[in-house]
Amino acid sequence: MRLILDVEIRPETVERLRAGSPDLKVDDVSADDSFDVRALADPDVEIIVGPWAPADLDAVPRLRWLQVPSAGVNHLAADPPWNKGVVV
């Protein structure tokens, strides 16, 4: 399972996530200015926490959870993740 974090959270929280499951790969890209949002289109990604969504949801067949740090999700309406069973 792969989790991409593109929001700042405390380092100890990231470590607790990593310690919670040996099968969970946590990629904290919140401080990575070179992070390319195209990297979200990874077939192993199951959880994304951040302001971006994959441009092509079909490229992320395992995605189950998309958490955005905003009140609105209008930017997701073109290809609604909730129509594909993704919790937003």
SULKA-V477795 format. One record per pair of residues at least 4 apart in sequence whose ideal C-beta (glycine too) atoms are under 7 Angstrom apart, sorted by the first residue. I is the first residue (numbers start at 1). J is the second residue. Records with the same first field share a line. If there is no record, write none. Layout:
I->J ; J
This chain:
1->23 ; 24 ; 25 ; 46
2->25 ; 27 ; 42 ; 44 ; 45 ; 46
3->17 ; 24 ; 26 ; 27 ; 47
4->27 ; 29 ; 40 ; 45 ; 48 ; 50
5->9 ; 14 ; 26 ; 27 ; 28 ; 29 ; 30 ; 49 ; 50
6->29 ; 30 ; 35 ; 49 ; 50 ; 51 ; 52
7->30 ; 49 ; 50 ; 69
8->30
9->13 ; 14
11->15
12->16
13->17
14->18 ; 26 ; 28
15->19
16->20
17->24 ; 26
18->24 ; 26
20->24
29->35
35->39
37->52
40->45 ; 48 ; 52 ; 54 ; 60
41->54 ; 55 ; 56 ; 59 ; 60
42->60
43->60 ; 61 ; 62
44->62
45->60 ; 62 ; 63
46->62 ; 63 ; 64 ; 65
47->64 ; 65
48->53 ; 63 ; 66
49->67
51->68 ; 69 ; 70
53->66 ; 76 ; 81
54->59 ; 60
57->63 ; 79 ; 81 ; 84
63->86
64->86 ; 87
65->86 ; 87
66->81 ; 86 ; 88
68->73
73->88
76->80 ; 81 ; 88
81->86 ; 88
82->86 ; 88
